[in-house]
Amino acid sequence: MSVMRFWPWLLAMGVMFVWGLAAGEYKIFPHSQINYVKNLIDGDDGSRDPDEYIGSPKSVVIGQGDPLWGTRADVAMVGDSITAQGRWHEMFPGTSIVNRGVGGDTVGGVRERLPSIQAVRAKKYFLLIGTNDALYENPDDAFLAHYSAVIGGLQTNGAQVFVHPILDCGDTPQCTPEVRDRIARLNTEIVDLARRKDARIIDLNASLSDEDGLLPEVTWDGLHLNSEGFRRWREAIETAVTSTGDDRS
């Protein structure tokens, strides 16, 4: 009897759950209403100046704590959540390597936390940043100004900088044609900038993407890498990470 009394509630909860999934996937009601409330909380009322640069304040807060441990390493991996999720010590056992990836970060955020990254005093920095800039529609000129400053800052004291163009995105609602076009446009500028600043370019898209975007077998959500994706990343940079000479030739 008690089960019969509660089954309508269970059915209603099931319907609400399915509707919630559909709202996120197909952007039906109440998707726009939820986004509206979220934007109000985030301080975005829809009237954003197109020239405004959106950064990641939390990355600066996180970065402020890094120097507390006095960590030094020969190699530093710098970027956003894609980098942060890498098991770099396991991928390069025996290598003095540190992870300076922060989820949600932008190139502006990396620039703001440069002092904490420089404190590592690495000989080599591997930089993969820009996905969130593309998603946030940050203006190209501000993006490139920040990127140039980051490369210059990492090159302090003769360190080598290895630049990864932004990873293409794959099967996810966020990966719109506009976002993919923006990534391609920014990557052209990144490659040109890296060459002018004597940074080494290692394009991960060569093994992780094709004309349709990030390969399904290397990602778990269309943006971030799975173990196969990291295996290919490791393969692409192994020589640069482990060599003892100057890799800029």
MOURUR-V832397 format. One record per residue. SS is DSSP state (@ for helix, = for strand, . for the rest). Layout:
ss=SS
ss=SS
This chain:
ss=.
ss=@
ss=@
ss=@
ss=@
ss=@
ss=@
ss=@
ss=@
ss=@
ss=@
ss=@
ss=@
ss=@
ss=@
ss=@
ss=@
ss=@
ss=@
ss=@
ss=@
ss=@
ss=@
ss=@
ss=@
ss=@
ss=.
ss=.
ss=.
ss=.
ss=@
ss=@
ss=@
ss=@
ss=@
ss=@
ss=@
ss=@
ss=@
ss=@
ss=@
ss=@
ss=.
ss=.
ss=.
ss=.
ss=.
ss=.
ss=.
ss=.
ss=.
ss=.
ss=.
ss=.
ss=.
ss=.
ss=@
ss=@
ss=@
ss=@
ss=@
ss=@
ss=@
ss=@
ss=@
ss=@
ss=@
ss=@
ss=@
ss=.
ss=.
ss=.
ss=.
ss=.
ss==
ss==
ss==
ss==
ss==
ss=.
ss=@
ss=@
ss=@
ss=@
ss=.
ss=.
ss=.
ss=@
ss=@
ss=@
ss=@
ss=.
ss=.
ss=.
ss=.
ss=.
ss==
ss==
ss==
ss==
ss==
ss=.
ss=.
ss=.
ss=.
ss=.
ss=@
ss=@
ss=@
ss=@
ss=@
ss=@
ss=.
ss=@
ss=@
ss=@
ss=@
ss=@
ss=.
ss=.
ss=.
ss=.
ss=.
ss==
ss==
ss==
ss==
ss==
ss=.
ss=.
ss=@
ss=@
ss=@
ss=@
ss=@
ss=@
ss=.
ss=.
ss=.
ss=@
ss=@
ss=@
ss=@
ss=@
ss=@
ss=@
ss=@
ss=@
ss=@
ss=@
ss=@
ss=@
ss=@
ss=@
ss=.
ss=@
ss=@
ss=@
ss=.
ss==
ss==
ss==
ss==
ss==
ss=.
ss=.
ss=.
ss=.
ss=.
ss=.
ss=.
ss=.
ss=.
ss=.
ss=.
ss=.
ss=@
ss=@
ss=@
ss=@
ss=@
ss=@
ss=@
ss=@
ss=@
ss=@
ss=@
ss=@
ss=@
ss=@
ss=@
ss=@
ss=@
ss=@
ss=@
ss=@
ss=.
ss=.
ss=.
ss==
ss==
ss=.
ss=.
ss=.
ss=@
ss=@
ss=@
ss=@
ss==
ss==
ss=.
ss=.
ss==
ss==
ss=.
ss=@
ss=@
ss=@
ss==
ss=.
ss=.
ss=.
ss=.
ss=.
ss==
ss=.
ss=@
ss=@
ss=@
ss=@
ss=@
ss=@
ss=@
ss=@
ss=@
ss=@
ss=@
ss=@
ss=@
ss=@
ss=@
ss=@
ss=.
ss=.
ss=.
ss=.
ss=.
ss=.
ss=.
